């Protein structure tokens, strides 16, 4: 074991952290074990001096915090807060405390099973980085530490030191940086590291963990550079026997001189090692916890975070009393992620952020204990504020605390009422709705959540219909597929298994059970909304349900409190799967009856009327409703209209004589073409060609498809 470091313990760091002992010290700063006087927890604080802040080390320190927050993974160090000590000028960030030893303390003493546990955790972290286009740039045994003291359980390695980490498509620092014993040959030649350079350094580390020594010895730089550039790496089995030949061969391939001769990325190494070592399935390849981090990596989208961060920064630059910011986002999971990412980005930019709990009755005490006395300005964040109390009222009237200017950010599903809502009566306030104004598209989100993955069409449809544009719901659905074993990753590519009953179907089944326990009038409201499709006008739902204006508000309030509905200008579902659950709980006769009633509504669109007539058991009337659209195929159609028609037309043709099918096949071909479904388009137009005289212009035009 390494001797404990001795250093004069400072009295306090940033007026918040009470240092207990020095954990580490080097060219990239000091790491202290400290007591956080705000949270009451023990944390690690990494600091750099005022002199270092002005050097490239200062930028690396800030960048390290940002990258660590972005790259959250079970085998990557977890960080909390970032800030600056105004009095001393030092910069700091906090992280979890790692209680275990450096990986070097285990080198050369691990059996094959424990060696694989160490390698597996590390390679999952590096594979996660490479899959998302990141290069670590400084892989070495000293940068992997155990989260806890080693015992008979699985080893839990944690990858550290992200000061040189960068996106692979971004320029690297000009100076040659890295650790000499583990640097790839191309780095010695001044080339920027890429994923294959990380693979080389990882190979050196795997070699060290098994043998207890580096492939190339010495301390003189010329000798080390010459060895890495020219000498062949000794077989690890020549130093310590017991490593399977295939693994030894793989390690030697990882430390090949030419980058093109190495595995392309850490995922390839992980996949090959997993295939060689017979181990518990939970330890092999990419596991659920690791892949969950991949889904988390996509977050709630970049645009909402940028909007909130820029709104706060512009607000603070006004040079007067800051305006209050109401951050509105209806889906709580996405709102929490947007707020969390925004807070870390503000801290990264040097802005002090204080978070207060709305449910506590001592807001003044909270603020006094959490606000740094050094800050000239601070952002005060309150999540889900509710209505507040007289104590909150007194605090909210303040725009400055001692010498610190306060910018209030209230984050909630809807605009708050009560004392918190009174902030809206002031002339200076901003409402930022990241739910409706800055939606993240499913295509963009999937490109980050499942890089390189191709989703089955049924799953894609489920994400579109049940997800309702909510990244948090997309993540929940995919996480269920991960846990069920339908979705996996072998280290190189995403894998899929078909399931008859997807795991998220249980949500719909639960909704079907729960709706039958509601009052009859409440069931009517939900049935009408399921038939009409949400969002639906409140007055229309009340009219179709046949409920009096006096009773309707109380029923809606009850359904909102039971988390069935949301109400704005229209009524909508709390979650889209609830509509499917309500429909599944209805009898066929109930569905036909409600559709027949809905078809008689005044001024609905022709498409809505046709859908209700068809589902109400009136196909001929539905066909008549669509005839004008069918007979004028040159009309343009929206994507939403085309999506509905693609479902309605095939269902409609089942009730019509075959002799009437040709124009419907023509229309269906146009619909599928507009949706980009070329195979279905071709099929529809071929079917239409069968009904035209052989050799006619129409038959030739359609047959070419």
C-alpha positions in Angstrom: 0.0 0.0 0.0 1.1 3.5 -0.7 2.1 5.8 2.3 -0.4 8.4 3.3 0.4 11.9 1.9 1.2 14.6 4.4 0.3 18.2 3.7 -0.7 21.2 5.8 -4.5 21.0 6.0 -6.2 24.3 5.0 -8.8 25.6 7.3 -11.6 25.7 4.6 -12.1 25.5 0.9 -14.5 28.0 -0.7 -16.1 28.7 2.6 -18.0 25.4 2.2 -15.6 22.4 2.5 -13.8 21.3 5.6 -10.6 19.4 4.5 -9.9 16.2 6.4 -6.8 14.8 4.7 -4.9 14.9 1.4 -5.8 12.1 -1.0 -3.5 12.9 -3.8 -1.3 15.6 -5.3 0.3 16.1 -8.7 0.8 18.3 -11.7 -3.0 18.5 -12.2 -3.8 19.8 -8.7 -4.6 18.4 -5.3 -7.4 16.1 -4.2 -8.7 16.4 -0.6 -11.1 14.3 1.4 -13.5 16.9 2.9 -16.7 17.4 4.7 -19.4 19.3 2.7 -21.0 21.7 5.2 -24.0 22.2 2.9 -24.9 18.5 2.3 -23.3 17.1 5.4 -21.5 14.4 3.3 -17.9 13.4 2.8 -16.8 14.2 -0.7 -13.5 14.5 -2.6 -12.5 18.0 -3.7 -10.0 18.5 -6.6 -8.4 21.9 -6.5 -5.9 23.9 -8.6 -4.1 27.0 -7.4 -4.6 30.5 -8.7 -1.4 30.2 -10.6 -2.5 27.0 -12.3 -5.9 28.5 -13.2 -4.2 30.9 -15.7 -2.2 28.0 -17.3 -3.4 25.2 -19.7 -4.0 23.2 -16.5 -6.8 25.5 -15.6 -8.7 24.8 -18.8 -8.0 21.1 -18.4 -9.5 21.2 -14.9 -12.7 22.9 -16.1 -12.9 20.6 -19.1 -12.4 17.5 -16.8 -15.5 18.5 -14.7 -17.6 19.1 -17.8 -16.6 15.8 -19.5 -17.1 13.8 -16.3 -20.6 15.2 -15.9 -21.3 14.4 -19.6 -19.9 10.9 -19.4 -21.9 9.4 -16.6 -21.2 5.6 -16.3 -20.9 3.1 -13.5 -17.2 2.8 -14.1 -16.5 6.5 -14.5 -15.9 8.9 -11.6 -19.1 10.7 -10.5 -18.8 14.5 -10.1 -21.1 16.9 -8.2 -20.4 20.6 -8.2 -17.8 23.1 -9.7 -16.8 26.5 -8.4 -14.2 29.1 -7.6 -12.9 30.2 -4.2 -13.0 34.0 -4.6 -10.8 34.6 -1.6 -7.9 32.3 -2.5 -8.5 32.2 -6.3 -8.4 28.4 -6.5 -10.9 26.5 -8.6 -12.4 23.2 -7.4 -14.9 20.5 -8.3 -16.3 17.8 -6.0 -16.8 14.1 -6.7 -17.6 10.8 -5.0 -15.0 9.4 -2.6 -13.2 6.3 -3.8 -12.3 4.1 -0.8 -10.5 1.4 -2.7 -6.8 1.1 -3.8 -5.2 2.1 -7.1 -5.3 -0.7 -9.6 -1.5 -0.9 -9.6 -1.7 -2.3 -6.0 -3.4 -5.4 -7.5 -1.2 -5.8 -10.6 0.5 -9.2 -10.9 -1.5 -10.8 -8.1 -4.9 -11.4 -9.7 -6.2 -14.8 -10.8 -7.9 -14.9 -14.2 -11.5 -14.3 -12.9 -10.5 -11.3 -10.8 -8.3 -10.0 -13.7 -11.4 -10.2 -16.0 -13.6 -8.4 -13.4 -11.1 -5.5 -13.4 -10.7 -5.5 -17.2 -14.5 -5.8 -17.8 -15.5 -2.8 -15.8 -12.8 -0.6 -17.3 -13.4 -1.8 -20.9 -17.2 -1.1 -20.5 -16.4 2.5 -19.5 -13.9 2.9 -22.4 -16.3 1.2 -24.8 -19.0 3.7 -23.7 -16.7 6.6 -24.5 -15.5 5.3 -27.8 -19.1 4.5 -28.9 -20.0 8.1 -28.4 -16.9 9.6 -30.1 -14.7 10.3 -27.1 -11.0 9.7 -26.6 -9.6 9.5 -23.0 -6.0 10.3 -24.0 -4.3 9.2 -20.7 -5.1 5.5 -20.0 -2.7 4.1 -17.4 -3.0 1.9 -14.2 -2.8 4.9 -11.9 -6.0 6.3 -13.6 -8.1 3.3 -12.6 -9.0 3.0 -8.9 -11.4 0.7 -7.0 -14.6 2.3 -5.7 -14.5 0.2 -2.5 -11.9 -1.9 -0.6 -11.4 -5.2 -2.5 -13.3 -8.2 -1.1 -14.6 -11.5 -2.3 -17.3 -9.7 -4.3 -16.9 -8.3 -7.9 -14.1 -5.7 -8.2 -15.6 -2.3 -9.1 -13.0 -0.2 -11.1 -13.5 3.5 -11.7 -11.8 5.4 -14.6 -10.3 8.7 -13.5 -8.4 11.8 -14.8 -10.3 13.2 -17.8 -8.1 16.3 -18.2 -7.0 15.2 -21.6 -10.3 13.8 -22.7 -11.8 15.2 -25.9 -14.2 14.5 -28.7 -12.3 12.6 -31.4 -13.3 15.1 -34.0 -12.0 18.1 -32.0 -8.3 19.2 -32.2 -5.9 18.0 -29.5 -3.4 20.1 -27.6 -0.2 20.6 -29.6 2.1 19.5 -26.8 2.8 15.8 -26.5 0.8 14.7 -23.4 0.3 11.3 -21.8 2.1 8.9 -19.6 5.4 7.6 -21.1 5.1 4.0 -20.1 1.6 3.7 -21.7 1.7 6.2 -24.6 1.1 4.8 -28.1 3.9 5.1 -30.8 2.0 7.7 -32.8 1.7 9.9 -29.7 5.5 9.8 -29.4 5.7 11.1 -33.0 3.5 14.1 -32.0 0.2 12.8 -33.6 -3.0 13.4 -31.6 -4.4 10.3 -29.9 -7.5 8.6 -31.2 -9.5 5.6 -30.1 -6.8 3.2 -31.4 -4.3 5.1 -29.2 -6.6 4.4 -26.2 -6.6 0.8 -27.3 -2.8 0.7 -27.2 -2.7 2.2 -23.7 -5.4 -0.1 -22.6 -3.4 -3.0 -23.9 -0.4 -1.8 -21.8 -2.6 -1.6 -18.8 -4.1 -5.1 -19.2 -0.6 -6.4 -19.6 0.5 -4.6 -16.4 -2.5 -5.9 -14.4 -1.6 -9.5 -15.3 2.2 -9.4 -15.2 2.8 -6.7 -12.6 5.1 -4.7 -14.9 5.0 -2.6 -18.1 6.0 -4.1 -21.4 8.9 -1.6 -21.7 11.0 -0.5 -18.7 13.2 2.4 -17.9 12.8 6.1 -17.0 14.9 7.7 -19.8 12.6 9.2 -22.4 14.7 8.4 -25.4 14.9 4.7 -24.4 11.2 4.5 -23.7 10.2 6.2 -27.0 12.6 3.9 -28.9 11.0 0.9 -27.3 7.5 1.9 -28.0 8.4 2.7 -31.6 10.6 -0.2 -32.5 10.7 -3.1 -30.0 8.3 -5.9 -30.0 6.2 -6.4 -26.8 7.2 -9.5 -24.8 4.5 -12.2 -24.5 2.7 -11.6 -21.1 2.9 -15.4 -20.5 6.7 -15.2 -20.7 6.6 -13.1 -17.5 3.6 -14.7 -15.7 2.0 -17.9 -17.0 -1.7 -18.7 -16.8 -3.2 -16.3 -19.4 -5.1 -18.1 -22.2 -3.3 -18.0 -25.5 -6.2 -16.2 -27.2 -6.1 -13.4 -24.6 -2.3 -13.1 -24.8 -2.6 -12.8 -28.6 -5.3 -10.1 -28.2 -3.2 -8.0 -25.8 -0.2 -8.2 -28.3 -2.6 -7.1 -31.1 -3.7 -4.2 -28.9 -0.1 -3.0 -28.6 0.7 -3.3 -32.3 3.0 -0.5 -33.6 0.7 0.5 -36.5 -2.8 1.8 -35.4 -4.5 0.0 -38.3 -3.2 -3.4 -36.9 -5.0 -2.9 -33.5 -8.7 -3.4 -32.7 -10.6 -0.4 -33.8 -12.0 0.5 -30.4 -12.5 -0.7 -26.9 -15.9 -2.3 -27.8 -14.1 -4.7 -30.1 -11.7 -5.7 -27.3 -14.6 -6.1 -24.9 -16.5 -8.3 -27.4 -13.5 -10.5 -28.1 -12.5 -10.9 -24.4 -16.1 -11.7 -23.5 -16.2 -14.4 -26.1 -13.0 -16.0 -24.8 -13.6 -16.0 -21.1 -16.3 -18.3 -19.7 -17.8 -16.2 -16.9 -21.0 -15.3 -15.2 -23.3 -13.6 -17.8 -23.6 -10.5 -15.6 -19.9 -10.0 -16.0 -19.6 -10.7 -19.7 -19.9 -8.0 -22.4 -21.8 -4.8 -22.0 -24.2 -5.3 -19.0 -27.5 -3.6 -18.3 -26.0 -0.9 -15.9 -23.5 0.0 -18.6 -26.1 0.2 -21.4 -28.4 2.2 -19.2 -25.7 4.9 -19.1 -25.8 4.9 -22.9 -29.6 5.7 -22.8 -28.9 8.4 -20.1 -26.2 9.9 -22.3 -28.8 11.2 -24.7 -30.4 13.3 -21.9 -33.4 15.4 -22.7 -31.8 17.0 -25.7 -29.4 19.9 -26.2 -31.7 22.7 -27.2 -33.7 22.9 -23.9 -30.5 23.0 -21.9 -29.0 25.7 -24.1 -32.1 27.8 -23.9 -32.3 27.7 -20.1 -28.6 28.3 -19.7 -28.5 31.2 -22.1 -31.7 32.7 -20.6 -30.0 32.7 -17.1 -26.7 34.2 -18.4 -28.5 36.9 -20.4 -30.6 37.7 -17.4 -27.5 38.2 -15.2 -25.8 40.4 -17.8 -28.6 43.0 -17.6 -26.8 44.8 -14.9 -30.0 45.5 -12.9 -32.2 43.5 -10.7 -32.4 40.0 -12.4 -35.7 38.9 -13.7 -37.3 35.8 -12.3 -37.3 32.8 -14.6 -40.2 30.3 -14.7 -39.0 27.1 -16.3 -42.0 25.1 -17.5 -41.8 21.5 -18.7 -44.7 19.1 -18.3 -42.8 15.8 -18.1 -41.1 15.7 -14.7 -38.3 13.3 -15.7 -37.2 15.4 -18.6 -37.5 18.6 -16.6 -35.2 17.2 -13.9 -32.6 16.2 -16.5 -32.8 19.6 -18.2 -32.4 21.4 -14.9 -29.5 19.2 -13.7 -27.6 19.6 -17.0 -28.2 23.4 -16.9 -26.9 23.7 -13.4 -23.7 21.9 -14.2 -23.2 24.0 -17.3 -23.8 27.2 -15.3 -21.2 26.1 -12.7 -18.8 25.2 -15.4 -19.1 28.8 -16.6 -18.3 30.1 -13.2 -21.8 31.0 -12.0 -22.8 30.1 -8.4 -25.9 28.0 -8.2 -27.9 27.3 -5.0 -30.8 24.7 -4.9 -33.5 25.1 -2.3 -36.2 22.5 -1.3 -39.7 23.9 -1.7 -41.2 21.5 0.9 -39.1 22.8 3.7 -40.3 25.6 5.9 -36.9 27.2 6.6 -36.0 28.8 3.2 -34.1 31.6 4.8 -31.9 29.2 6.7 -31.4 27.1 3.6 -30.2 30.0 1.6 -28.0 31.4 4.3 -26.2 28.0 4.8 -25.8 27.2 1.1 -25.0 30.5 -0.5 -21.2 31.2 -0.7 -20.4 34.5 1.0 -17.9 35.1 -1.8 -20.4 35.1 -4.7 -21.3 38.5 -6.2 -24.3 36.8 -8.0 -26.1 33.5 -7.6 -28.8 31.5 -9.3 -31.4 30.2 -6.8 -33.2 27.2 -8.1 -36.5 25.9 -6.7 -37.9 22.7 -8.1 -41.7 22.0 -8.1 -42.4 25.1 -6.0 -46.1 24.5 -5.0 -47.7 27.5 -3.3 -45.2 28.3 -0.6 -45.6 29.8 2.9 -45.2 33.2 4.6 -41.5 32.4 5.1 -41.2 31.8 1.4 -43.0 35.0 0.7 -40.5 37.0 2.7 -37.6 35.3 0.9 -39.0 35.7 -2.6 -39.3 39.4 -2.0 -35.5 39.6 -1.9 -33.4 40.2 -5.1 -30.2 40.4 -3.1 -28.8 38.6 -0.1 -26.1 40.6 1.6 -23.7 41.3 -1.3 -25.0 38.7 -3.6 -27.4 39.5 -6.4 -30.1 36.7 -6.7 -31.7 35.3 -9.9 -34.7 33.1 -9.1 -35.4 30.1 -11.3 -38.6 28.2 -10.5 -38.9 24.9 -12.4 -42.3 23.2 -12.5 -44.9 21.4 -14.6 -47.2 24.4 -14.8 -46.9 28.0 -13.8 -47.0 28.0 -9.9 -49.7 29.7 -7.8 -49.7 31.0 -4.3 -46.7 33.0 -3.0 -44.4 31.6 -5.8 -47.0 32.7 -8.4 -46.8 36.2 -7.1 -43.4 36.6 -8.8 -45.4 36.8 -12.0 -47.0 40.0 -10.9 -43.7 41.7 -10.9 -42.7 43.6 -14.1 -39.5 41.5 -14.5 -40.1 37.9 -15.2 -39.5 35.4 -18.0 -41.5 32.2 -18.8 -39.4 29.7 -20.6 -41.4 26.7 -21.9 -38.9 24.0 -22.9 -41.7 21.4 -23.4 -43.6 23.0 -26.3 -41.1 25.4 -27.8 -37.9 23.3 -27.9 -38.9 19.7 -28.6 -36.2 17.1 -29.2 -37.0 14.8 -32.2 -37.0 11.0 -31.8 -34.6 10.7 -34.7 -32.0 13.0 -33.1 -32.4 11.4 -29.7 -32.0 7.9 -31.0 -28.8 8.9 -32.9 -27.3 9.7 -29.5 -29.0 7.1 -27.3 -28.3 4.1 -29.7 -25.5 5.2 -32.0 -25.4 3.0 -35.0 -28.5 1.1 -34.0 -31.4 0.2 -36.3 -34.7 -0.2 -34.5 -37.4 -2.7 -35.6 -40.4 -0.8 -37.1 -42.8 -2.0 -34.4 -40.6 -0.6 -31.6 -40.1 2.7 -33.5 -43.9 3.0 -33.8 -44.3 2.3 -30.1 -41.7 5.0 -29.3 -43.5 7.5 -31.5 -47.1 6.8 -30.2 -46.4 6.2 -26.5 -43.3 8.5 -26.2 -45.3 11.7 -27.1 -42.0 13.5 -27.8 -40.7 12.8 -24.3 -37.1 11.6 -24.1 -37.7 10.3 -20.6 -40.5 8.1 -21.8 -38.4 6.8 -24.8 -35.7 5.9 -22.3 -38.2 4.1 -20.0 -39.4 2.0 -23.0 -35.9 1.1 -24.1 -34.8 0.4 -20.6 -37.6 -2.1 -20.3 -36.3 -3.8 -23.5 -32.8 -3.9 -22.0 -34.0 -5.5 -18.8 -36.1 -8.1 -20.6 -33.1 -9.1 -22.8 -34.7 -7.9 -26.1 -32.1 -5.2 -26.5 -28.4 -5.7 -25.9 -25.0 -4.8 -27.1 -22.1 -7.2 -27.8 -19.5 -4.5 -27.6 -19.6 -3.7 -31.3 -23.2 -3.5 -32.3 -26.8 -3.4 -31.0 -28.6 -6.7 -30.9 -32.4 -7.4 -30.9 -34.6 -10.3 -29.9 -38.3 -10.3 -31.0 -40.9 -10.6 -28.2 -44.6 -11.4 -28.5 -45.4 -9.2 -25.5 -43.1 -6.2 -25.0 -42.4 -5.4 -21.3 -44.0 -2.0 -21.5 -47.4 -3.7 -22.3 -47.9 -4.2 -18.6 -48.4 -0.4 -18.3 -51.4 -0.6 -20.6 -52.7 -3.7 -18.8 -52.5 -1.8 -15.5 -54.4 1.1 -17.0 -57.1 -1.3 -18.2 -57.5 -2.7 -14.7 -57.5 0.7 -13.0 -60.0 2.3 -15.2 -62.7 -0.2 -14.3 -62.4 0.9 -10.6 -63.4 4.5 -11.4 -66.8 6.1 -11.1 -69.1 5.6 -14.1 -68.9 9.2 -15.2 -65.1 9.3 -14.8 -65.0 6.2 -17.1 -67.2 8.0 -19.6 -64.8 10.9 -19.8 -61.8 8.7 -20.3 -63.6 6.6 -22.9 -64.6 9.7 -24.9 -61.1 11.1 -24.8 -59.7 7.7 -26.0 -62.2 7.7 -28.9 -61.6 11.3 -29.9 -57.8 11.2 -29.4 -55.9 13.7 -27.2 -55.7 16.6 -26.9 -59.4 17.2 -27.2 -61.4 20.4 -26.4 -62.9 20.3 -22.9 -66.4 21.3 -24.2 -66.5 18.5 -26.8 -65.5 15.9 -24.2 -68.3 17.1 -21.9 -70.8 17.2 -24.7 -70.1 13.6 -25.9 -69.9 12.2 -22.4 -73.3 13.7 -21.6 -72.2 15.2 -18.2 -73.6 18.4 -16.9 -71.5 21.6 -16.7 -72.0 21.6 -12.9 -70.6 18.1 -12.3 -67.9 18.1 -15.0 -65.2 20.3 -13.3 -65.1 18.1 -10.1 -64.8 14.9 -12.2 -61.9 16.4 -14.2 -60.2 17.6 -11.1 -60.5 14.0 -9.6 -59.0 12.5 -12.8 -56.1 14.9 -12.7 -55.4 14.1 -9.1 -55.5 10.4 -9.9 -52.8 11.1 -12.6 -55.0 10.2 -15.6 -55.3 13.6 -17.2 -53.5 16.9 -17.8 -55.5 20.0 -18.4 -54.4 23.2 -20.3 -56.6 24.7 -23.0 -57.5 21.1 -23.9 -57.6 17.8 -22.2 -54.8 15.3 -22.7 -53.5 12.0 -21.2 -50.9 12.0 -18.5 -49.2 9.2 -20.5 -50.2 8.0 -24.0 -50.4 4.3 -23.0 -53.4 5.1 -20.8 -55.5 5.7 -23.9 -54.6 2.2 -25.2 -55.5 0.8 -21.7 -58.9 2.5 -21.7 -59.7 1.3 -25.2 -58.6 -2.3 -24.3 -61.0 -2.2 -21.3 -64.0 -1.2 -23.5 -66.2 -3.7 -25.1 -66.5 -3.7 -28.9 -70.1 -2.5 -28.6 -69.0 0.4 -26.4 -66.3 1.5 -28.9 -68.8 1.3 -31.8 -71.3 3.3 -29.8 -68.9 6.1 -28.9 -67.5 6.3 -32.5 -71.1 6.6 -33.8 -71.7 9.5 -31.4 -68.4 11.2 -32.3 -69.2 11.0 -36.0 -72.1 13.3 -35.5 -70.1 16.1 -34.1 -70.4 19.4 -35.8 -67.4 20.7 -37.9 -65.0 17.8 -37.5 -62.4 17.2 -40.2 -63.5 14.8 -43.0 -60.8 12.4 -41.9 -61.9 12.3 -38.2 -65.5 11.7 -39.4 -64.4 8.9 -41.7 -62.4 7.2 -38.9 -65.4 7.4 -36.5 -67.8 6.1 -39.1 -65.5 3.2 -40.0 -65.0 2.3 -36.3 -68.7 2.8 -35.6 -69.6 0.1 -38.1 -70.5 2.3 -41.1 -67.9 1.6 -43.8 -69.9 2.8 -46.7 -70.6 6.2 -45.1 -66.8 6.4 -44.3 -66.0 5.7 -47.9 -68.4 8.4 -49.0 -66.7 10.8 -46.7 -63.3 10.1 -48.3 -64.5 10.0 -51.9 -63.7 13.7 -52.7 -60.1 13.2 -51.4 -59.8 9.9 -53.3 -60.9 11.4 -56.6 -58.4 14.3 -56.4 -55.1 12.6 -55.7 -53.2 15.7 -56.6 -54.1 17.3 -53.3 -51.2 17.6 -50.8 -51.4 15.9 -47.5 -49.7 16.3 -44.2 -47.6 13.6 -42.6 -50.3 13.2 -39.9 -53.0 12.8 -42.5 -51.0 10.3 -44.4 -50.3 8.2 -41.3 -54.1 8.0 -40.5 -55.0 7.2 -44.1 -52.3 4.4 -44.2 -54.3 2.6 -41.5 -57.9 3.6 -42.6 -57.7 2.7 -46.3 -56.7 -1.0 -45.9 -59.4 -1.4 -43.2 -62.0 0.3 -45.4 -61.3 -1.9 -48.5 -62.1 -5.0 -46.5 -65.8 -3.9 -46.5 -65.9 -2.7 -50.1 -66.5 -4.9 -53.3 -63.3 -5.8 -55.0 -64.4 -3.9 -58.1 -64.2 -0.6 -56.2 -60.7 -1.2 -55.0 -58.5 0.3 -57.8 -58.8 4.0 -56.9 -58.3 3.1 -53.2 -55.1 1.2 -54.1 -54.0 4.3 -56.1 -54.6 6.5 -53.1 -52.8 4.1 -50.7 -49.8 4.0 -53.0 -49.6 7.8 -52.9 -50.0 7.8 -49.1 -47.2 5.2 -48.6 -45.0 7.2 -51.0 -45.4 10.4 -49.0 -44.4 8.4 -45.8 -41.3 7.0 -47.5 -42.6 3.4 -47.4 -41.5 2.5 -50.9 -42.0 -1.2 -50.6 -45.6 -0.7 -49.5 -46.1 1.9 -52.2 -44.9 -0.5 -54.9 -47.2 -3.2 -53.6 -50.3 -0.9 -53.6 -49.6 0.3 -57.2 -49.0 -3.2 -58.5 -52.3 -4.2 -57.0 -54.0 -1.3 -58.7 -52.4 -2.2 -62.1 -54.3 -5.6 -62.0 -57.6 -3.9 -62.5 -56.6 -1.9 -65.6 -56.7 -3.2 -69.2 -53.5 -4.8 -70.3 -51.4 -2.4 -72.3 -53.4 0.7 -71.2 -51.5 3.8 -70.1 -52.7 3.4 -66.5 -51.6 -0.2 -66.4 -48.2 0.6 -67.8 -47.7 3.5 -65.5 -48.6 1.5 -62.4 -46.8 -1.8 -63.5 -43.5 0.0 -63.7 -43.5 0.0 -59.9 
